[in-house]
Amino acid sequence: MENNEKKQIVEPSILAGFMELLPREQILFNAMLDKIRNSYESFGFVPIDTPVIERSEVLLAKSGGDTAKQVYRFNKGDNDLSLRFDLTVPLARYVSMHSGELTFPFRRYHIGKVYRGEKPQKGRFREFYQCDIDIVGNGTLSVYNDAEIVGVIYNTFKSLDIGDFKIMINNRKVLGGFFAQYGVEDPTEVLRCIDRLDKIGLKAVCEELTKLGLGEEAVKAAAELASLCGKPAEIIGGLRAMNVENELFKAGVDELEAVCGAISAYGVPEECFSVNLRIARGLDYYTGTVYETFLNDHPELGSICSGGRYDELASNYTSQKLPGVGISIGLSRLFYQLRESGIIGADDAPATTTKVLVVPMDDTVYYGLRVAAEVRAAGIPAETYLNGGKMGKKLTYANKLGIPYVMVCGADEKESSSVMLKNMKTGEQQSVKLDDFKAYLKI
C-alpha cells in the first residue's frame, strides 16, 4: 500500500531552565572551565566524579524544606532515585564510603552538572555546572585550611580575568553565639534572614526577625551586627569590644582572626578581602567560616563564589568525624550573567579550535591526511577539508571559522614533501617543506 501521509515533523526545542550554547560560546565556556580546573589543580586538589543519580535515602538524608522540593525524584523498578542537587552532599557520601582508601586531609575538586527543579528565570537553571573544591579532615581540620580556600578563590578569579572582586568572610559561630545571648537556641532561621539582607533590605529583615520572636533589643543588636563590614583588624577589634561572654561567640572571633591573619600569606592583597558580618549562608550545615565573592563593578550579579566550613555534614553516613571546608562556583549561572552584562562575549572566542586547515587537491587526499596527522603530532589542532568544490569555497570555510592557516596539498607538494602554506590574516602564501612547517606558524 502506498503511503501518502506526510512525515510528522517535530519542532526542535529544549526545556526551559536548560542552557545550550553555540560552538563559539561553548569554546568560551570551556576556556573558563579549564582555567578554574587549572587553578584548583595548582593547589593540589585531585578530581573525583560522583554519579548524577543517587539513592534518595542517601542524597536526602539531611535535606528538607525548599531543597527537598526542588529535587528531581523518581522511581525505577523498586529503586527510589534522585538527581544530585549539589556536589557537597555526594562528597559526604563518597568520603564516608571510601575513608579507608583516602589520604587525609583529602583535597578534592569536582566539576559537574547538578539538577534543581526550581522555577526557571534569568540566570537560574534547572541543569547547571558547579565547580567545587573541598578539604576534608579525619577527626580534625586546622582553620588555616579555611584561609587557603580564600587563596584559591583569589587565584581562580585572577586567572578568569573578569574584573576586580572582593571576597567577603564571616564565621557562623560569631553569629550563633551572638544570638544565643538573646535566648535564640536554634539560630538557623535567624541566620537565613540575615543572609538575605542585601536582597530584601534592613527593614524587611528586621520585620522577619520580629516575626521569628526576637525582641526589640535583639533586633536592634542584629541590625548593628549585620552592618559591620570592613578591614579584618577593625571588625575583629570591634567584636572583641562588645564583651560578649558567650563561648561560641569567642571561639568564632578567634577563628576569624586566625583565618584573616593567614590569608595574606597566600598572596591575597588586603583590598581583595574583608570581614562582613551579614554573610551567613542560608544552608544550615555550615558551622564556621563562610565566604561569598562579588565583582566590584557589578554587585547586581550577586555572589559569584560561595561556601564555608562544615563539621557535621558526613554525620548522616558515618560515626567518624570528617570536618571539611570548601567553596563552589556556579559556572553556568556565572557565564550567563557575564554574557548578559557584556563583560564577556562570543567575539572573545574563536568559532573552532582548529589552527590549521589542510586542503588536499586532486588525488592527494592520502597525502593531505598524513600532513594533518603530522601537524597534530606537533601539538597543533588541525583538520582536513575532504569535501569537493572550488578553492574559494574552501578558503571561505576557513575564514568563517577564523582558522589562521591553510595548508594546500597538490601533486607538486606531494612530490616534494611540502605544502603551500597560506596565512589567512595577511594573505601571504609560500611553499614550505613539511619538515619545517612549525617554524612558519605563529600560534
C-alpha positions as CSV (number, residue, x, y, z in Angstrom):
1,M,0.0,0.0,0.0
2,E,1.3,3.4,-1.0
3,N,1.8,5.7,2.0
4,N,0.9,9.2,1.0
5,E,1.0,10.6,4.5
6,K,3.5,13.3,5.2
7,K,6.1,12.6,7.7
8,Q,5.4,14.2,11.1
9,I,8.0,16.9,11.8
10,V,8.7,17.5,15.5
11,E,9.6,21.1,16.3
12,P,13.1,21.1,17.8
13,S,13.2,22.7,21.3
14,I,14.6,22.3,24.7
15,L,13.0,22.6,28.2
16,A,13.1,26.0,30.0
17,G,15.9,26.2,32.5
18,F,18.5,24.3,30.4
19,M,21.4,26.1,28.7
20,E,22.6,25.1,25.2
21,L,25.4,27.0,23.5
22,L,26.6,27.5,20.0
23,P,30.2,26.4,19.3
24,R,31.8,29.9,19.8
25,E,30.1,30.3,23.1
26,Q,30.9,26.7,24.2
27,I,34.6,27.3,23.5
28,L,34.5,30.4,25.7
29,F,32.7,28.4,28.4
30,N,35.2,25.6,28.2
31,A,38.1,28.0,28.4
32,M,36.6,29.4,31.7
33,L,36.1,25.8,33.0
34,D,39.7,24.9,32.1
35,K,41.1,28.0,34.0
36,I,39.1,27.0,37.1
37,R,40.3,23.4,36.8
38,N,43.9,24.5,36.4
39,S,43.7,26.8,39.4
40,Y,42.3,24.0,41.6
41,E,45.0,21.6,40.5
42,S,47.7,24.2,41.1
43,F,46.8,24.0,44.8
44,G,47.0,20.2,44.8
45,F,43.3,19.3,44.6
46,V,42.5,16.0,43.0
47,P,39.5,15.2,40.8
48,I,36.6,13.0,41.6
49,D,33.2,12.4,39.9
50,T,30.2,11.0,41.6
51,P,27.1,9.6,39.9
52,V,24.4,12.0,38.8
53,I,21.8,9.7,40.2
54,E,21.9,8.7,43.8
55,R,19.6,6.7,46.1
56,S,17.1,9.2,47.5
57,E,17.5,8.0,51.1
58,V,21.2,8.8,50.8
59,L,21.0,12.1,48.9
60,L,18.2,13.5,51.0
61,A,19.4,12.3,54.4
62,K,19.7,15.8,55.8
63,S,17.7,17.8,53.2
64,G,14.3,19.4,53.8
65,G,12.3,22.5,53.1
66,D,12.9,24.1,49.7
67,T,15.8,21.9,48.8
68,A,13.7,18.7,49.0
69,K,11.0,20.3,46.9
70,Q,13.5,21.1,44.2
71,V,15.0,17.6,43.9
72,Y,14.2,15.6,40.7
73,R,13.0,12.4,42.3
74,F,11.6,9.3,40.5
75,N,11.2,5.5,40.8
76,K,12.8,3.0,38.5
77,G,11.6,-0.5,39.4
78,D,12.0,-0.8,43.2
79,N,14.5,2.0,43.4
80,D,13.7,5.4,44.8
81,L,16.2,7.7,43.0
82,S,17.1,11.4,42.8
83,L,19.3,13.6,40.7
84,R,22.1,15.2,42.7
85,F,21.2,18.9,43.5
86,D,24.7,19.9,44.6
87,L,28.2,18.3,44.8
88,T,28.7,18.7,48.6
89,V,26.2,16.0,49.8
90,P,27.6,13.4,47.3
91,L,31.1,14.3,48.6
92,A,30.0,13.5,52.2
93,R,28.7,10.1,51.0
94,Y,31.8,9.5,48.9
95,V,34.2,10.3,51.8
96,S,32.2,8.2,54.2
97,M,32.3,5.2,51.8
98,H,36.0,5.4,50.9
99,S,37.5,6.8,54.1
100,G,39.7,3.7,54.5
101,E,41.1,4.2,51.0
102,L,41.7,8.0,51.1
103,T,44.6,10.0,52.4
104,F,43.6,12.8,54.8
105,P,43.4,15.7,54.6
106,F,41.5,14.8,51.4
107,R,41.6,17.6,48.9
108,R,39.2,17.1,46.1
109,Y,37.7,19.1,43.2
110,H,34.6,18.2,41.3
111,I,33.3,19.9,38.2
112,G,30.0,18.6,37.0
113,K,26.3,19.2,36.3
114,V,23.7,19.3,39.1
115,Y,19.9,19.5,38.9
116,R,17.3,21.6,40.7
117,G,13.6,21.7,39.8
118,E,13.2,25.4,40.6
119,K,11.2,27.9,38.6
120,P,13.4,28.9,35.7
121,Q,14.3,32.5,35.3
122,K,17.1,34.7,34.1
123,G,20.4,33.3,35.4
124,R,18.6,30.4,37.2
125,F,18.8,27.0,35.6
126,R,17.4,23.5,36.3
127,E,20.6,21.9,35.0
128,F,23.9,23.7,35.6
129,Y,27.6,23.2,36.2
130,Q,29.2,23.6,39.6
131,C,32.9,23.8,40.2
132,D,33.7,22.7,43.8
133,I,36.7,22.3,46.0
134,D,36.8,20.8,49.5
135,I,39.3,19.9,52.1
136,V,38.1,17.1,54.4
137,G,39.9,16.1,57.5
138,N,39.7,13.0,59.6
139,G,39.0,13.9,63.2
140,T,40.3,17.5,63.0
141,L,41.0,20.1,60.4
142,S,43.0,23.2,61.1
143,V,41.3,26.6,60.5
144,Y,44.3,27.5,58.4
145,N,42.7,25.4,55.6
146,D,39.9,28.0,55.7
147,A,42.4,30.6,54.8
148,E,43.8,28.6,52.0
149,I,40.3,28.4,50.4
150,V,40.5,32.2,50.1
151,G,43.8,31.9,48.4
152,V,42.2,29.5,45.9
153,I,39.3,31.9,45.3
154,Y,41.7,34.8,44.6
155,N,43.9,32.7,42.3
156,T,40.9,31.4,40.4
157,F,39.3,34.8,39.7
158,K,42.6,36.4,38.8
159,S,43.0,33.8,36.2
160,L,39.5,34.3,34.9
161,D,40.2,38.0,34.4
162,I,36.6,39.1,34.6
163,G,37.1,42.2,36.7
164,D,38.1,43.3,40.2
165,F,36.5,41.4,43.0
166,K,36.2,41.2,46.8
167,I,36.0,38.1,49.0
168,M,33.7,38.5,52.0
169,I,34.4,36.4,55.1
170,N,32.4,35.7,58.2
171,N,32.1,32.9,60.8
172,R,28.7,31.3,61.8
173,K,29.9,30.8,65.3
174,V,30.2,34.5,65.8
175,L,26.5,34.9,64.7
176,G,25.3,31.9,66.5
177,G,27.0,32.9,69.8
178,F,25.8,36.5,69.5
179,F,22.1,35.5,69.1
180,A,22.4,32.8,71.8
181,Q,22.9,35.6,74.4
182,Y,19.4,36.8,73.4
183,G,17.9,33.4,74.1
184,V,17.9,32.1,70.5
185,E,18.6,28.4,70.9
186,D,18.4,27.5,67.2
187,P,19.7,30.4,65.1
188,T,19.1,28.7,61.7
189,E,16.1,30.8,60.6
190,V,17.7,34.0,62.1
191,L,20.8,33.4,60.1
192,R,18.8,32.8,56.9
193,C,17.1,36.2,57.5
194,I,20.5,37.9,58.0
195,D,21.8,36.2,54.8
196,R,19.0,37.9,52.8
197,L,19.8,41.4,54.0
198,D,21.3,42.6,50.7
199,K,18.3,41.2,48.7
200,I,15.4,42.5,50.8
201,G,16.9,45.3,52.8
202,L,17.4,46.0,56.5
203,K,13.8,47.0,57.3
204,A,12.4,43.7,55.8
205,V,15.0,41.7,57.7
206,C,14.1,43.4,61.0
207,E,10.4,42.6,60.4
208,E,11.2,39.0,59.7
209,L,13.3,38.8,62.8
210,T,10.4,40.2,64.9
211,K,8.1,37.5,63.4
212,L,10.6,34.9,64.5
213,G,10.1,36.1,68.1
214,L,13.1,38.3,68.6
215,G,12.6,41.2,71.0
216,E,13.2,44.8,70.1
217,E,16.6,44.9,71.7
218,A,17.7,41.7,69.9
219,V,16.5,43.0,66.5
220,K,18.4,46.3,67.1
221,A,21.6,44.4,68.0
222,A,21.2,42.1,65.0
223,A,20.9,45.2,62.7
224,E,24.1,46.7,64.3
225,L,26.0,43.4,63.9
226,A,25.0,43.0,60.3
227,S,26.2,46.5,59.5
228,L,29.8,45.6,60.4
229,C,31.9,45.2,57.2
230,G,35.5,46.3,56.6
231,K,39.1,45.6,57.3
232,P,39.6,42.4,59.4
233,A,41.6,44.1,62.2
234,E,39.0,46.8,62.7
235,I,36.0,44.4,62.6
236,I,37.6,41.8,64.9
237,G,38.6,44.6,67.3
238,G,35.0,45.8,67.3
239,L,33.7,42.3,68.0
240,R,36.0,41.9,71.0
241,A,35.0,45.3,72.3
242,M,31.4,44.0,72.5
243,N,32.4,42.0,75.5
244,V,30.0,39.1,74.6
245,E,30.6,36.3,77.1
246,N,29.2,33.5,75.0
247,E,31.9,30.8,74.4
248,L,30.7,30.0,70.9
249,F,31.0,33.7,70.0
250,K,34.5,33.9,71.4
251,A,35.5,30.8,69.5
252,G,34.2,32.3,66.3
253,V,36.1,35.5,66.7
254,D,39.3,33.6,67.5
255,E,38.8,31.5,64.3
256,L,38.0,34.6,62.2
257,E,41.2,36.3,63.5
258,A,43.3,33.2,62.7
259,V,41.9,32.8,59.2
260,C,42.3,36.5,58.3
261,G,45.8,36.5,59.7
262,A,46.8,33.7,57.4
263,I,45.1,34.9,54.2
264,S,47.9,37.4,53.3
265,A,50.4,34.6,53.4
266,Y,48.6,33.1,50.5
267,G,49.3,36.2,48.4
268,V,45.8,37.7,48.7
269,P,46.0,41.6,48.7
270,E,44.3,43.3,51.6
271,E,42.0,45.2,49.2
272,C,40.6,41.9,47.9
273,F,39.0,40.6,51.1
274,S,37.1,41.9,54.1
275,V,35.1,40.7,57.0
276,N,31.3,41.1,56.5
277,L,29.1,40.1,59.4
278,R,26.0,39.9,57.2
279,I,27.4,36.9,55.3
280,A,25.6,33.9,56.9
281,R,25.0,31.5,54.0
282,G,21.5,30.0,54.0
283,L,22.4,26.3,54.3
284,D,22.3,25.1,57.8
285,Y,25.2,22.7,57.5
286,Y,27.8,25.5,57.7
287,T,29.3,25.6,61.2
288,G,32.2,28.1,61.0
289,T,33.9,30.2,58.3
290,V,31.7,31.3,55.4
291,Y,32.6,33.0,52.1
292,E,30.9,35.0,49.4
293,T,32.7,36.7,46.4
294,F,31.4,39.7,44.5
295,L,32.6,41.6,41.4
296,N,33.3,45.2,42.5
297,D,31.8,46.8,39.3
298,H,28.8,44.5,39.1
299,P,27.3,44.0,42.6
300,E,24.0,43.3,40.8
301,L,25.3,39.9,39.8
302,G,25.3,38.8,43.5
303,S,27.7,36.3,44.9
304,I,29.8,34.5,42.2
305,C,31.5,32.1,44.5
306,S,30.4,30.9,48.0
307,G,30.9,28.2,50.6
308,G,32.2,27.6,54.1
309,R,33.2,25.3,56.9
310,Y,31.1,22.3,57.9
311,D,32.0,20.0,60.7
312,E,29.0,17.6,60.8
313,L,27.9,17.0,57.2
314,A,29.1,13.4,57.0
315,S,27.4,12.5,60.3
316,N,24.5,11.1,58.3
317,Y,26.7,8.4,56.8
318,T,29.4,7.6,59.4
319,S,30.3,7.9,63.1
320,Q,33.7,9.2,62.0
321,K,34.2,13.0,62.5
322,L,35.0,14.3,59.0
323,P,35.1,18.1,59.1
324,G,35.5,20.0,55.9
325,V,35.7,23.3,54.2
326,G,35.0,24.3,50.6
327,I,33.6,26.6,48.0
328,S,31.5,26.3,44.9
329,I,31.4,28.3,41.6
330,G,28.1,28.1,39.8
331,L,29.7,28.3,36.3
332,S,26.6,28.1,34.2
333,R,24.9,31.0,36.1
334,L,28.2,33.0,36.2
335,F,28.8,32.5,32.4
336,Y,25.2,33.6,31.7
337,Q,25.4,36.7,33.9
338,L,28.8,37.7,32.4
339,R,27.5,37.4,28.9
340,E,24.3,39.3,29.7
341,S,26.2,42.1,31.3
342,G,28.6,42.4,28.4
343,I,31.6,41.5,30.5
344,I,32.4,38.7,28.1
345,G,31.0,38.0,24.6
346,A,31.1,35.4,21.9
347,D,33.5,37.6,20.0
348,D,36.1,36.9,22.7
349,A,36.4,33.3,21.5
350,P,37.1,31.6,18.1
351,A,34.5,29.6,16.4
352,T,36.7,26.5,16.2
353,T,39.7,25.0,18.0
354,T,41.4,24.3,14.6
355,K,44.6,26.2,13.9
356,V,45.5,24.6,10.5
357,L,43.1,23.6,7.7
358,V,44.7,21.0,5.4
359,V,43.2,21.1,1.8
360,P,44.1,18.2,-0.4
361,M,43.8,18.8,-4.2
362,D,43.1,16.3,-6.9
363,D,44.4,12.8,-5.9
364,T,46.3,13.9,-2.8
365,V,43.8,13.0,-0.2
366,Y,46.0,10.4,1.5
367,Y,49.0,12.8,1.5
368,G,46.7,15.5,3.0
369,L,45.7,13.2,5.8
370,R,49.3,12.4,6.5
371,V,50.1,16.2,6.6
372,A,47.3,16.8,9.1
373,A,48.5,13.9,11.2
374,E,52.0,15.4,11.4
375,V,50.6,18.8,12.3
376,R,48.6,17.3,15.1
377,A,51.7,15.3,16.2
378,A,53.4,18.6,16.7
379,G,50.7,19.6,19.1
380,I,48.7,21.9,16.8
381,P,45.0,21.3,16.2
382,A,44.3,20.5,12.5
383,E,41.5,19.3,10.4
384,T,41.4,18.1,6.7
385,Y,38.8,19.6,4.3
386,L,37.5,16.5,2.5
387,N,34.6,17.9,0.5
388,G,34.8,18.9,-3.1
389,G,34.3,22.4,-4.5
390,K,36.4,25.3,-5.7
391,M,39.3,26.6,-3.7
392,G,37.4,29.8,-2.9
393,K,34.7,27.8,-1.1
394,K,37.4,26.1,1.0
395,L,39.1,29.3,1.9
396,T,35.7,30.8,2.8
397,Y,35.2,27.9,5.2
398,A,38.5,28.7,6.9
399,N,37.7,32.4,7.1
400,K,34.2,31.9,8.6
401,L,35.7,29.7,11.4
402,G,38.7,32.0,11.9
403,I,41.2,29.3,11.1
404,P,44.6,31.2,10.9
405,Y,46.4,28.9,8.5
406,V,45.6,26.8,5.4
407,M,47.9,24.1,4.0
408,V,47.2,23.3,0.4
409,C,48.5,19.9,-0.8
410,G,48.6,19.4,-4.6
411,A,50.5,17.0,-6.8
412,D,53.7,19.2,-6.7
413,E,53.6,19.4,-2.9
414,K,53.2,15.7,-2.6
415,E,56.1,15.1,-4.9
416,S,58.4,17.5,-3.0
417,S,57.1,16.6,0.5
418,S,56.0,20.2,1.1
419,V,52.8,22.2,1.5
420,M,51.6,25.6,0.2
421,L,51.1,27.5,3.5
422,K,48.7,30.4,3.4
423,N,48.4,32.9,6.3
424,M,44.7,33.8,6.3
425,K,45.2,37.0,8.2
426,T,47.9,38.5,5.9
427,G,47.1,36.6,2.7
428,E,50.7,35.7,2.4
429,Q,51.5,32.2,1.0
430,Q,54.7,30.3,0.4
431,S,55.9,26.8,-0.3
432,V,57.2,25.2,2.9
433,K,58.9,21.8,3.4
434,L,56.8,19.5,5.6
435,D,59.7,19.0,8.0
436,D,59.9,22.8,8.5
437,F,56.3,23.9,8.8
438,K,56.5,24.6,12.6
439,A,58.9,27.5,12.0
440,Y,56.4,29.3,9.9
441,L,53.4,29.0,12.2
442,K,52.9,31.8,14.8
443,I,50.3,30.2,17.1
